[in-house]
């Protein structure tokens, strides 16, 4: 992990908590509104230079936009947590930067971690759709299934899969 990514993660918990319209942590039993979740996704996409419609489609496929979602059915025993279904394998990395497991149920924290992972995948894997597949799976066959789900979600939302696949100028990458 690069130094700038580490510094960003270290500041993530404080930054998410400081956002006025998105109090964090949520009050006990508090549920963020749909508008809260959408604002978090837009903010995270903008900050990390990924397409907002694409990030939202991933969140929809991953959790159905449920900020409290937990998937315990992974074959390797790991869990997927929160809005962006951040895999528990990330917990040691996130903890080193001040992000705790409980914070992954806060929509802005989850959105920023998910957008950071997606942006890192784009930098590592190149083509955006390859990076999207890597967000969810290691095996190429499972990546393909996942990409189809995200593309279908983009189509249902009326977003163009082609425009969503174009990285922002910030990332400096082109879809191949």
Backbone torsions as a table, in degrees:
resi	resn	phi	psi	omega
1	UNK	NA	133.7	-179.7
2	UNK	-71.1	159.9	-179.5
3	UNK	-59.5	-42.8	-178.6
4	UNK	-66.1	-36.3	177.1
5	UNK	-65.1	-41.7	178.5
6	UNK	-63.2	-42.3	178.0
7	UNK	-64.2	-40.2	179.2
8	UNK	-62.7	-46.3	-179.5
9	UNK	-62.7	-36.6	178.4
10	UNK	-62.2	-32.7	-179.5
11	UNK	-89.7	-10.2	-173.9
12	UNK	-57.4	-49.6	-176.4
13	UNK	-59.9	-42.8	179.7
14	UNK	-68.3	-42.7	-177.8
15	UNK	-65.2	-42.7	179.7
16	UNK	-64.3	-38.6	-179.9
17	UNK	-69.2	-27.2	-175.7
18	UNK	-82.6	-11.4	-178.4
19	UNK	-69.6	118.5	-173.8
20	UNK	-56.9	-50.1	-175.9
21	UNK	-76.7	-3.8	-176.7
22	UNK	-126.5	74.4	-178.4
23	UNK	-58.1	143.3	-176.3
24	UNK	-148.1	133.1	-2.7
25	UNK	-72.5	162.7	178.9
26	UNK	-65.3	149.0	175.0
27	UNK	-62.1	155.0	-179.9
28	UNK	-51.8	126.8	-179.9
29	UNK	75.2	-0.3	-179.1
30	UNK	-70.8	143.2	179.6
31	UNK	-124.5	125.7	178.6
32	UNK	-67.3	150.6	177.6
33	UNK	-77.3	166.4	175.2
34	UNK	-57.8	-41.0	179.3
35	UNK	-62.8	-37.8	177.0
36	UNK	-60.6	-47.7	-178.3
37	UNK	-62.8	-45.2	179.9
38	UNK	-61.4	-42.4	179.3
39	UNK	-63.6	-39.5	177.8
40	UNK	-62.8	-44.2	-179.9
41	UNK	-63.3	-44.2	179.0
42	UNK	-62.7	-44.3	-180.0
43	UNK	-61.7	-45.4	-179.3
44	UNK	-64.8	-43.3	179.7
45	UNK	-61.7	-45.4	-180.0
46	UNK	-62.0	-46.1	-177.1
47	UNK	-62.6	-37.9	-174.7
48	UNK	-99.8	2.0	175.9
49	UNK	69.5	32.4	175.3
50	UNK	-112.7	160.5	-178.6
51	UNK	-69.4	129.0	-177.5
52	UNK	-64.7	-40.2	179.4
53	UNK	-64.9	-38.3	178.3
54	UNK	-66.4	-44.8	178.9
55	UNK	-61.9	-41.4	178.6
56	UNK	-64.2	-41.9	179.2
57	UNK	-62.0	-40.3	177.1
58	UNK	-62.7	-45.2	178.6
59	UNK	-61.3	-39.3	179.3
60	UNK	-64.8	-44.9	179.2
61	UNK	-67.1	-43.1	-176.4
62	UNK	-67.0	-48.8	-170.3
63	UNK	-130.9	-1.5	-172.5
64	UNK	65.5	25.6	-177.0
65	UNK	65.0	25.9	178.1
66	UNK	-91.4	112.1	-176.4
67	UNK	-71.1	-16.1	-178.9
68	UNK	-103.6	10.1	-176.3
69	UNK	-62.6	140.7	173.9
70	UNK	-136.3	128.5	174.3
71	UNK	-111.3	117.3	179.7
72	UNK	-108.6	12.9	-172.4
73	UNK	-98.4	14.8	178.5
74	UNK	-67.3	137.4	-177.5
75	UNK	-61.1	-28.9	-177.2
76	UNK	-88.7	4.5	178.1
77	UNK	87.1	-4.5	177.8
78	UNK	-76.0	166.7	178.8
79	UNK	-121.5	154.3	174.5
80	UNK	-112.8	132.5	-166.1
81	UNK	-125.6	133.7	168.7
82	UNK	78.2	-169.8	-176.7
83	UNK	-49.8	-48.5	-176.7
84	UNK	-95.8	6.6	178.6
85	UNK	50.3	55.0	178.3
86	UNK	-68.0	124.1	-177.4
87	UNK	-68.8	141.8	-178.4
88	UNK	-62.2	-16.4	174.8
89	UNK	-62.0	-22.9	177.9
90	UNK	-78.2	-15.3	-172.9
91	UNK	-55.7	-44.1	178.4
92	UNK	-61.6	-39.8	178.6
93	UNK	-65.0	-47.9	-179.0
94	UNK	-63.9	-39.1	-179.3
95	UNK	-62.5	-37.0	178.6
96	UNK	-62.7	-18.0	-178.6
97	UNK	-113.4	18.0	173.1
98	UNK	84.5	10.2	178.7
99	UNK	-102.6	120.0	-178.2
100	UNK	-96.3	158.9	-179.3
101	UNK	-53.1	-45.9	-177.2
102	UNK	-58.9	-29.1	-179.5
103	UNK	-70.3	-19.0	179.7
104	UNK	-70.3	-9.4	175.1
105	UNK	-91.9	-1.8	174.3
106	UNK	-88.7	125.9	-171.4
107	UNK	-58.2	-39.1	-178.3
108	UNK	-71.8	-37.7	177.8
109	UNK	-65.3	-48.3	-180.0
110	UNK	-60.6	-44.1	-179.7
111	UNK	-61.9	-42.6	-179.7
112	UNK	-68.7	-40.6	177.9
113	UNK	-65.2	-44.2	178.5
114	UNK	-61.7	-42.8	178.8
115	UNK	-66.0	-37.5	177.5
116	UNK	-63.6	-43.5	178.5
117	UNK	-63.3	-44.9	179.4
118	UNK	-61.6	-45.7	179.1
119	UNK	-61.9	-40.3	177.4
120	UNK	-64.9	-38.6	177.4
121	UNK	-64.0	-40.1	178.4
122	UNK	-62.6	-43.6	178.8
123	UNK	-64.3	-37.2	-176.2
124	UNK	-80.3	-43.7	-170.8
125	UNK	-100.1	-12.6	179.3
126	UNK	84.7	-106.1	-175.1
127	UNK	-51.2	136.0	-174.8
128	UNK	-58.0	-42.2	-176.6
129	UNK	-68.4	-31.5	174.0
130	UNK	-64.9	-40.2	178.1
131	UNK	-66.1	-38.8	177.6
132	UNK	-63.3	-45.2	177.7
133	UNK	-59.4	-40.8	180.0
134	UNK	-68.7	-20.3	177.3
135	UNK	-60.6	-31.8	-172.4
136	UNK	-110.4	-28.8	-169.4
137	UNK	-147.0	160.0	175.5
138	UNK	-95.7	-42.1	-175.3
139	UNK	-74.1	136.8	179.8
140	UNK	-56.7	-37.3	-179.9
141	UNK	-64.1	-43.6	178.8
142	UNK	-70.4	-34.0	176.6
143	UNK	-61.1	-43.0	-179.9
144	UNK	-62.1	-44.4	177.6
145	UNK	-59.4	-44.6	-178.8
146	UNK	-64.5	-45.0	178.8
147	UNK	-58.6	-41.3	178.1
148	UNK	-61.1	-40.0	178.3
149	UNK	-64.1	-43.4	-179.2
150	UNK	-67.5	-42.6	177.1
151	UNK	-60.4	-42.5	178.8
152	UNK	-63.7	-39.9	178.2
153	UNK	-64.5	-41.5	176.0
154	UNK	-59.6	-43.5	179.5
155	UNK	-63.3	-42.9	177.9
156	UNK	-61.3	-34.0	-179.1
157	UNK	-82.1	-4.3	179.9
158	UNK	80.4	13.4	178.0
159	UNK	-94.4	148.0	179.5
160	UNK	-82.6	121.2	176.6
161	UNK	-58.7	-29.2	-179.8
162	UNK	-70.1	-47.6	-178.9
163	UNK	-69.5	-33.9	178.1
164	UNK	-67.0	-26.5	-178.5
165	UNK	-81.2	-9.5	177.6
166	UNK	-81.0	118.5	177.7
167	UNK	-64.6	151.7	177.0
168	UNK	-67.4	165.4	177.6
169	UNK	-60.3	-29.3	-179.7
170	UNK	-59.5	-38.2	-176.4
171	UNK	-76.7	-28.4	178.1
172	UNK	71.6	14.8	-178.1
173	UNK	-111.0	150.1	176.6
174	UNK	-115.5	144.1	176.5
175	UNK	-74.0	136.4	-178.8
176	UNK	-108.3	NA	NA
